[in-house]
Amino acid sequence: MKMSRLWEILGKFKLFCKCRGWKTSEGEDWVEMDDNYHNFLWARDVHPSSFMRIASDKKCVVQHGMSYRVVEAAYTAWLLSESPSAGVVRTIYENPDFSKRIALYDLSQMAEGKNLCVKLNNTDSQVFEEFENFLKNELKVKVEPLAPLLGRKVNPNSCEPTVMA
């Protein structure tokens, strides 16, 4: 998926959020609701070790006028233009703290011209719920849950799980 298309989708969603009375930023990809920051990170792909470091940090940069400050993001959604590796998915499933505050949105199917987004979202973020509704209602994208990898052994460098012996 072209990053400009992802930027366009996120820009339209942030405009939708403003209409709901939530704060957003022109230059950064976050939504503030009830004093909580819901951060959006977009990437083509992320290595599991990099994902672990970034996800553990929980930081979000917020601009107010000409100054910047770093805040703690209550929730983070990863918007990926390629399917996440099994190692990244496993990291979320194996870490309950991550599972409660991190969502993954695999937009790779949209890059292939299909109206499908695969999600891994076990958060209670109303902003992420609205993002999913926005994809469904405004962009006519089918949002399906990522099948859990339970009972399977995962190669951290592969997208394909292998059945345990």
N, C-alpha and C positions, 0 to 999 in steps of 0.2 A: 504494500500500500504506500502510496506516495505520502510523504510527511505533510505536504500541503493539504491533502484530503483530511488527514487526521486533525491538523490544525483547524480546518474549517468546521469539522464536526464538533470539536471541543469549543470553538468560538461560539457556535450556535447554541450549544448547551449552556455556556456561561451567560449568554444573553437570556436564555430561558430562566436561569437561576436568578438573575437580576429582577426579572418580572415577578418572581416569588418573594422578593425582598431580601434575598441573600446577597452578601457581599462577594464580589469577585475582583479580579485584577486584570488589567489590560496585558501586562507583560509576563505575569506568572500564571501558572495553571493550578489555582486553588479556589475553593469556595468556602466562605466562612458562614457557618450556621450555628446559632446558639453558642457563640464563643468557642466553637471547635473548628479547626481547619481540616478540610478534606482536600488532600493534595492529589494531583494527577501527574503522573510521570509517564512520558511516552518514550518508547525505544523500539528499535527493530528487534533486538534480542538482548538478553542479559545472561551472563555466566552465573551459575549458582553461587560462587564465592562473592562476586560483586553484589549480587542480589542480597545476600545475607548481610553484608556490611551496610548497604544503603538502607535496607529494611530495619536493621537494628538501630540506626541513627535517629529515625523519626523526625528529622528536621525539615523545615519548610521556610523558604525565604519570602518575606512579605515587604512590599514597598509601600511607604506612606509618604507622599510628596516626593522629596528628593532624597529621603533617607531609607535605608533598608534595616530590617531586623530579622533575626532568626527566631522562629517559634516552633513549638512542638506540634506536629501534625497528629491529630487524633486518628485519622484514617488516611490510607494511601491506596490509590488505584493505579495499577500499572496497565497502560494501554500499549499493547504489543502488536507490531505489524507482522511478526512471525510467531508461530506457535511456541509457547514456552517449553524449555527443556523439562524433562521429567524430574531433573534435580531441583529446579526451581519449584515445581509443583509439590514435590516431596517435602521441601523445606517448609512450605506453608502448612501442609498436613501434619507434619511432625512437631510443629511449634505452635501450641495453642494461642500464645500471645499474637503471633503473626496472623493466624486464622481469624482472630477477632477484629483485626484492624487493617488487614491488607486484602485487596481484591485484585484479581487478574482478569483482564479482558483481552482475549485473543481475537484480533481483528483481521487475521490473515485470510480468512475466507472472504471477507469483503474485498480484499486486494485482488482476489480471483474473480470478482464480479458477482459473487453470491451474496445474498442478503442474510448472512449468518454471523453471529458473534458468539463465541464460546466463553463462558465466564466461570470463574471460581470466586464466589463471593459469599462468605459466611459472616460478614460484618452486620452490624445493625445500623449502618450509615443510611440515613434517609436520602442524602445527596446521591449516593451510589444507586440506591433504589430508583430515584428519579432519573438518573443517567440511563439506566436500563429501560425505564418507561419511555424516555426520550428516543432511544434507539428504536424501540418497538413502534411507538405511535407516530413519531415525526419522520423517521427515516425508513419505516417499514422493514426493519431488520429483525429477524428471529433471534432471540437471545436464549441459548441453551446452556444448561450447567455442564461443566467439565465432569466427566465420569470419574469418581474417586479411584485411586490406585490401590485400594485396600486389597490385601491378600496377594499382592504382586511385588516382586523384587524389581527395583528400578535401577537402571544404569544412569548415573547422574549426567552423562554426556550424550544421552540419547533421548529422543522424544517418545520412543516406544518402550513400554514396560514389558518385562518378560515374566511369564508365569513361574511362580516358585515351585521347586521340585518337592 
